[in-house]
Amino acid sequence: MIALFPNCGFLSETSRMLAIARALQARGEPVAMATHGGPFMRVLESAGMPCTLLEPVMDARRCEEYLAGIVALGKPGSRLQTADEVRAGVRSEVEFLRAHQARMVVIGFTLTAYLSARVVGIPLAASHGGSYVPPVFEHGLAPAPSQSAIPGLDWLPDSLQKVMANASPPRMRGPVEFLNEVATELGVEPVPSLAALMLGDLTLVTDVPEVLGVSDEDMSAWRPNSRRGYRKETRLRYVGPLFARLDVPIPRRVQAFLDEGRPTAYVALSSSAPAFIRRVVAGVRAAGLRVVVAATIHELQDLEDQDVIVEGVLPSHLLMPRVAVALIMGGQGSVQTAMASGTPFVGFPLHPEQELNVALAARIGMVVAVGPRHADEARIRHAVETVTAQPAFAAAAARAQRLYAGVDGPGRAAEALLDYLRAPIPRAPETSSLAS
């Protein structure tokens, strides 16, 4: 039995865990899904995937706070979870893992599992880091950000910001203190750095070498060795793109809107505030395009008119091939959907992992990046006009589509998990205060 712990405050993470679970089941491996809640639990419910709700339950407001906390990770004084919330989360996860006799847990930003997996003594696999992995830093591939994580540092030269982007993640200890004080109480291995918070005993690197720029050989051969910023058992494996393919049709009224054949943009900004989405829609309209808006959890129906249509959760993999440009944040799922669809986009990356995703697409030539803090209506309009007016962007998007064609990311992820369980990395036993 393999347990999967999606963070259902994120559509991308929820859909990614669903895809992995289905691929495992197709290979005869039993799975058990559990989460601390979030608005996208309904994606699992609509897919018929049973999911246990764990304590402490995160309501919509707590999910918003958690997202804001992830964006703020690394900033002085930021703390993602309280010690009591971590303790309660670990306790309920341990009970679930033991009750289901899980032999591995796969996570997506359910970070308390870094401790609960050690308490139970099973390996942890991670996919939430995407391509934000050590060889990227060591090859100097993390980009200078489109906006500095600390607003007052936007003036620093790009060359210095790029050095910081590659050198800082394995050296940053502050962002993991919220876990490590409880790890000490439990007597289990701590998480040594921000970089390690994106890795598992097995890390599913959800991209292909041709896009990321690190060879398959270098990725598979990477070891922590004496590096203090990583857990020593960490292993990396390419599995290919892993993005949402929601099993729902395009709504009829959206289909009719697209069938009119006029230039249209797709705005899908689930990890943002309503005010930002409204500003983006205004910028797109100023550029002369019509708009399909995936509102997800936001109330935005008042935006509708003859040139703007608003729906909730939409199947982006079906919509993106139908539009001239997409406007997305920078999560790997959304970026890879655009790349696999051959759709150029405007990206608004929020944090370093998203900056990397957008930078990879920029290296191919299919995106204009705009720091969300700098994204006023005029900049958004200019970005949309640039992407839609210059054929090079569409040509580059078509090249990206060819790189992903035929790569079964969910299937390769399932095979990587099962391969690991056939030959696990031995670890020294740990003694925990939650030991049975």
Protein Blocks (a to p, Z undefined) as FASTA:
>chain_A
ZZddddfkbfklmmmmmmmmmmmmmnopacddddebdjklmmmmmnopacddddddddfk
lmmmmmmmmmmgoiahiafbdfklmmmmmmmmmmmmmmnopabdcdehiaklmmmmmmno
pacddfklomacfklmmnopaccdfbdfblklmmpcfklmmmmmmmmmmmmmklmmmmmm
mmmmnopacdfbfklmmccfbdcddbdfklnopafklmmmpcfklafkbcfkbccddebj
addddfbdddfklmmmmmnopacdddddfkbcfklmmmmmmmmmmnopacdddeklacck
lmpcfkbccdfddcfklmmmmpmbdcdfkifklmmmmmmnopacddddfbfklmmmmmmm
mmnopaccddfklmcfklmmmmmmmmmmmmklmmmmmmmmmmmgopafklmmmmmmmmmm
mmccdddddddfkbZZ
